[in-house]
Amino acid sequence: MHSTRARVPAAPAPALGVATERIEGRDKVTGTARYAGEHARTPPDCAYAWPVPATVARGRVTAVDTAGALALPGTLAVLTPGTAPRLGESDDPTLAVLQDDAVPHRGWYVALAVAETLEDARAAAQAVRVTYATEPHDVTLTEDHPDAYRPEQAGGRPALRERGDAGGAFTAAPVRVDVTYRVPPLHNHPMEPHAAFARWDGEGDGAHLTVYDSSQGADPVRTALAALFRLPEDRITVVSEHVGGGFGSKGTPRPHVVLAAMAARHTGRPVKLALPRGHLAAVVGHRAPTIQRVRLGAEHDGTLTSLSHEVTTHTSRVKEFVEQAGLPARVMYASPHSLTDHHVVPLDVPTPSWMRAPGEAPGMYALESAMDELAGALGMDPIELRVRNEPATEPDSGLPFSSRGLLACLREGAHRFGWADRDPRPAARREGRWLTGTGVAAATYPVLVSPSTAAATARHDGGYDITVNATDIGTGARTVLAQIAADALGVAVGSVSIGIGSTRLPRAPLAGGSSGTASWGWAVHRACTRLAERLARHTGPLPAEGVTAVADTAEEAGRTPPFARHAFGAHFAEVQVDTGTGEVRVRRLLGVYAAGRILNPRTARSQFIGGMVMGLGMALTEHSTADPAFGGFAERDLASYHVPSNADVPDVDAHWIDEDDPHLNPMGSKGIGEIGIVGTPAAIGNAVHHATGVRFRELPLTPDRVL
Ligand code: MOS
């Protein structure tokens, strides 16, 4: 069990809403917190694996010459599509590694070297000689690609929704904006690259697989491994104790964990496999590029009469994944006529996947930039335009909102930012070579929640043990769960120990979709409420084993309420553009959020500003290039894939409107992990337009484009 005792001063209940310090903060800064690739008990017979990526963009492996690799000192084995163990059926074809000779994209794994040391494994991998039969490849997304098709679903929702006659109403509208925005492929690049340690104990029916994996959810990893290795789940243990970020790239099981388990089975040795960062671009997902056409038709008073958002994106030939960028347009603004649509083009590219606010981040960049363009065409303040089009119910579903704080966020943000003093004329503020501008954009993210289980034990010594297989990917999950438990029990946070990050603990969903706190917390709240009731009835000292209550929220969390539930936010940016170099400097970023009840202001603020910094990267510096000549992505390290550094982020601030929404969960919280990225790129892009008078419609806004 991975229990971390809350090292915080005993706080008086209630514990929720308090800026409690991260429980594991000291462990992290002192290096005692162990990540998957470095867990404390690496056995002396541990072997190391290093995968071999395909160097062609499309084709077949015709031969793998392992002789040179096997001749090197320390090499234990080289697994190839011909020799690797056969895996069971999986619903994720990206996990079917080394199962056939097809090469669907550059970087797809075609062999695996296993050796005595990390260095031996790397050398062996480099000595493997692979021969291919290549085929012509295509990695270039275009809006009129002949292979484009409309998928059934985008992000679990219908790909196409239409109300009224969006095309006719657009043509008839007195004021029109018809614009196309482009977002390039983006990569998650968490600080901790993906790593796994795998060990098999016992034989035959007694075999047990133990895996330490860098993952956003140990239970989904176990489920996948059970299918692939044809084992009942109770013979697999997956531990994800500390995780150094994921941003969606660790939200589903990835090939490295399958390869580690395969190598351990094949060699009979415990095996560690840590992916070099250079591999990540091809094997752990990316945000698919989008080409987004937005058409807005309005009356002269700003009332929208037609809203269309049409998205074209790519997927791989391995698996369909659709970046659901058209979904937020179904939530944001009232319009009697509306169309949201998705098309996807299968290309010879790595398989895209979730990246922080999949759909919302690129979709709101396009929609909120187009709204800014419409405000310009109308000669109207962009905040006022959004006020005019505030819907009474969710436009797509007609459902009432459980709470909707968008206008409150815009007003509070305008006040804090000093929006009223803004001169609306573009390119009007020049000091020397610098042009200054400000911009605003709205943000939204859905309220998601999944069933979870949890257990709460009152110990004989007066403390409490809470267990739930939650994952802390840097968010502070332990801390907020301890607060939820303390609150429900009516005790100090310091008396609560939290155990998370292992399939030995009560089953729980992954850390994803900004749903972790709501999902795990609901189960923890329920278990603790039950335990408190039980303790209230208990007389005399507790038994030696303590008193335990368990909870399962399958019913409550699985129910679909008759409300549209979303968090909202408003982003404001001030930028300066260097007219000599085209460099864009962000001077100020402000986010104001309406996300239910904020359970821990300290860790929540960190999530919000972290999302905003990632949005700044999306706006100004981050992009990946699908290489038309060689396939794969050209940027494969942090020297070429530019995430923002501290020097890029001078002044970032986050605030929130407290919402009292009874239709969420017992804590009253909405998710906060993703909304920070959502409005930031459009706010920055709109500020660049305000500064320069030029509208750029393709991210990132690098000097070569802006100059
Ligand atoms: Mo997030 S992209 O749901 O991990």
Residues whose N, C-alpha, C, O or C-beta is under 5 A from the ligand:
A	BS01	MOS	F247 G248 G251 W354 M355 R356 A357 P358 A511 G512 G513 S514
